Structure formats: structure tokens, C-alpha cells
Amino acid sequence: MSTIRKADFYYGSLLSVLVNNEVAPAIVHPSDDPRRIYSVTTNNGDFEIYSKYVTEPGDRQKNNSKLWNFNFSKEEVQSINQYKSEDKTVLFALLCGQHHKLQDSEIAVLTLEQAKDCLDSAYLRENHRIAVKTEHNKPDLRVYGTGRSDENRIRIKRFDFSLLKREEPSTVNK
């Protein structure tokens, strides 16, 4: 008998949201890598989805905002730097959980270039991070990290799966 882990619920929610947003994957191949990198084939092409989750926003909440920090090791960033988006579109799905109120969880979908920019992947250090922030009554997510300050954040639409439909990404202007 297999044990269901907490991670299975978060990564299963990613698959469920994809299907509910008419991005029905035909084939999903989880890699042997514990980082949960999925190869997904849809009618719109082949994708590599690098996924991570955080179960709760951080403690430093103010002004009705929530902040999730996704930490990346030096080895993970080196691996990310190896990605080429020639054969497949590489996307990052950052699952922003709210353990006690799962229906209020978020998913931030980033392109490879956006993730590298937020991580400052060209400059290797021991730890890198991507932060995802929500603010009360704001329709978008703010994404920044080691390579971008909060003032210079990327704004993306919530639950935006247009990237999996081969549409232009929905980056929101500041």
C-alpha cells in the first residue's frame, strides 16, 4: 500500500486546476527528481513544469497581504540554468498553500525567463528565493525574489494558464 503524503495533495491540486482550466494533459510523466518536475503533453504542445509548494504564507503579514517564500538551493539554480526551452516550454508552478483554508490557496505560473530573473540565476549563492505576494482587493500576484526587489516586482494574473495554451503570458503592467 502506498502512503499519501502532504506533497501529493498540493501537486494533485495542480493537475486538478489544469484540467478544470481546459488544459487537459494527455500524458504526465513525473521525473525521478524529488523537485517534482513534470513533463506534460497537451493539444498545444509539450511542457516541462517545475513545481514547488509552500503550505502557509509567512508570518510577516501586514495590510491584508500574504507572502510565500520559495527557497531554491544553489544546486537547484544550477539545474535551472541548464534548462533550454527549445524542445519544450518550461514553466514554473508555485503552489501557494493556505493549509487551514485550502480554497484560498494560489498558483503562480512563471516562464523560465521570469523565474531566472526573480532568482538572479546568473549569480550563484548558497540560497535563492522567489516570493509570491497577494494584496487585499488586488487582482494579480506580485512576484519577486533574490534578483528583483518588491518595488521592481513582476505582476502576473492569478491562476493564469494561458502559457499552457500557447497564448501570450498575462503580465500586468505596473
Secondary structure in CASP SS format (residue, H / E / C, confidence):
PFRMAT SS
TARGET T0000
AUTHOR 0000-0000-0000
METHOD secondary structure of the structure
MODEL  1
M C 1.00
S C 1.00
T C 1.00
I C 1.00
R C 1.00
K H 1.00
A H 1.00
D H 1.00
F H 1.00
Y H 1.00
Y H 1.00
G H 1.00
S H 1.00
L H 1.00
L H 1.00
S H 1.00
V H 1.00
L H 1.00
V H 1.00
N H 1.00
N C 1.00
E C 1.00
V C 1.00
A C 1.00
P C 1.00
A C 1.00
I E 1.00
V E 1.00
H E 1.00
P E 1.00
S C 1.00
D C 1.00
D C 1.00
P C 1.00
R C 1.00
R C 1.00
I E 1.00
Y E 1.00
S E 1.00
V E 1.00
T E 1.00
T E 1.00
N C 1.00
N C 1.00
G E 1.00
D E 1.00
F E 1.00
E E 1.00
I E 1.00
Y E 1.00
S E 1.00
K E 1.00
Y E 1.00
V E 1.00
T C 1.00
E C 1.00
P C 1.00
G C 1.00
D C 1.00
R C 1.00
Q C 1.00
K C 1.00
N C 1.00
N C 1.00
S E 1.00
K E 1.00
L E 1.00
W E 1.00
N E 1.00
F E 1.00
N E 1.00
F E 1.00
S E 1.00
K H 1.00
E H 1.00
E H 1.00
V H 1.00
Q H 1.00
S H 1.00
I H 1.00
N H 1.00
Q H 1.00
Y C 1.00
K C 1.00
S C 1.00
E C 1.00
D C 1.00
K C 1.00
T E 1.00
V E 1.00
L E 1.00
F E 1.00
A E 1.00
L E 1.00
L E 1.00
C E 1.00
G C 1.00
Q C 1.00
H C 1.00
H C 1.00
K C 1.00
L H 1.00
Q H 1.00
D H 1.00
S C 1.00
E E 1.00
I E 1.00
A E 1.00
V E 1.00
L E 1.00
T E 1.00
L H 1.00
E H 1.00
Q H 1.00
A H 1.00
K H 1.00
D H 1.00
C H 1.00
L H 1.00
D C 1.00
S C 1.00
A C 1.00
Y C 1.00
L C 1.00
R C 1.00
E C 1.00
N E 1.00
H E 1.00
R E 1.00
I E 1.00
A E 1.00
V E 1.00
K E 1.00
T E 1.00
E E 1.00
H C 1.00
N C 1.00
K C 1.00
P C 1.00
D E 1.00
L E 1.00
R E 1.00
V E 1.00
Y E 1.00
G E 1.00
T C 1.00
G C 1.00
R E 1.00
S C 1.00
D H 1.00
E H 1.00
N H 1.00
R C 1.00
I E 1.00
R E 1.00
I E 1.00
K E 1.00
R C 1.00
F C 1.00
D C 1.00
F C 1.00
S H 1.00
L H 1.00
L H 1.00
K H 1.00
R C 1.00
E C 1.00
E C 1.00
P C 1.00
S C 1.00
T E 1.00
V E 1.00
N C 1.00
K C 1.00
END
